Amino acid sequence: MADELDGTAWLPVIGKALAYLCVQHVSQNDPERVSSLLDKVKFLEGIGVPKGDAALILGSTAKSVATLESRKRGAANGRKKTKR
C-alpha cells in the first residue's frame, strides 16, 4: 500500500510518455532530423531511453529495430546480398 502511494510505480510510465512527446515535438518542428523509425530510436537513445523501450514507445519491437540497423550497416558496408 505504501508503494502505491509514493508514486514510484508511475515514474517509468511518465518518463516514457514524456519521451514520446519529445519525439513527436521534434518530428513536427524538424522533420528531417527524425525522418525514419531508426532516427527516432537514435534520438530517444540520445536522451537516455534504452533501445528496447524506444522501440516500444514508437510502436515497434527491439528486433525490428535491430533488423533495420543491420540493413543500414549492410548497405553502408557495401556488402552484396547473398541468396539463401
C-alpha positions in Angstrom: 0.0 0.0 0.0 2.8 2.4 0.8 4.5 1.7 -2.6 1.3 2.7 -4.4 1.0 6.0 -2.6 4.5 7.2 -3.1 4.2 7.2 -6.9 7.4 5.4 -7.8 5.5 2.9 -9.9 4.3 5.7 -12.2 7.8 7.2 -12.9 8.6 4.9 -15.8 5.2 5.5 -17.3 5.6 9.2 -17.0 9.1 9.1 -18.4 8.0 7.1 -21.5 5.1 9.4 -22.1 7.4 12.4 -22.0 9.9 10.7 -24.3 7.1 10.0 -26.8 6.0 13.7 -26.6 9.6 14.8 -27.2 9.9 12.7 -30.4 6.5 13.9 -31.7 7.5 17.5 -31.0 10.9 17.2 -32.8 9.3 15.3 -35.7 6.8 18.2 -36.2 9.3 21.0 -35.8 12.3 19.4 -37.5 11.1 16.5 -39.7 14.5 16.0 -41.4 16.1 15.3 -38.0 13.9 12.3 -37.2 12.6 11.2 -40.6 12.7 7.4 -40.1 12.0 5.0 -37.3 15.7 4.4 -36.9 16.4 8.1 -36.5 13.7 8.3 -33.8 15.1 5.4 -31.9 18.6 7.0 -32.0 17.1 10.3 -30.8 15.4 8.5 -27.9 18.7 6.7 -27.1 20.4 10.1 -27.0 18.1 11.3 -24.3 18.7 8.1 -22.2 15.9 5.8 -23.2 17.0 2.1 -23.7 16.7 0.8 -27.3 14.0 -1.8 -26.4 11.9 0.8 -24.6 12.4 3.3 -27.5 11.1 0.7 -30.0 8.1 0.1 -27.8 7.4 3.8 -27.4 7.4 4.1 -31.2 5.1 1.2 -31.7 7.7 -1.3 -32.9 9.9 -4.0 -31.4 13.5 -4.2 -30.5 14.0 -7.0 -33.0 12.7 -4.9 -35.9 14.9 -2.0 -34.9 17.9 -4.4 -34.9 16.9 -5.6 -38.3 16.8 -2.0 -39.6 20.2 -1.3 -38.1 21.7 -4.4 -39.7 20.3 -3.5 -43.1 21.6 0.0 -42.8 25.0 -1.2 -41.8 25.0 -3.7 -44.6 24.2 -1.0 -47.2 26.9 1.2 -45.7 29.5 -1.6 -45.9 28.7 -2.3 -49.5 28.2 -6.0 -48.9 26.4 -7.9 -51.6 23.2 -9.6 -50.8 23.6 -13.4 -50.6 21.0 -15.9 -51.7 19.7 -18.2 -49.0 
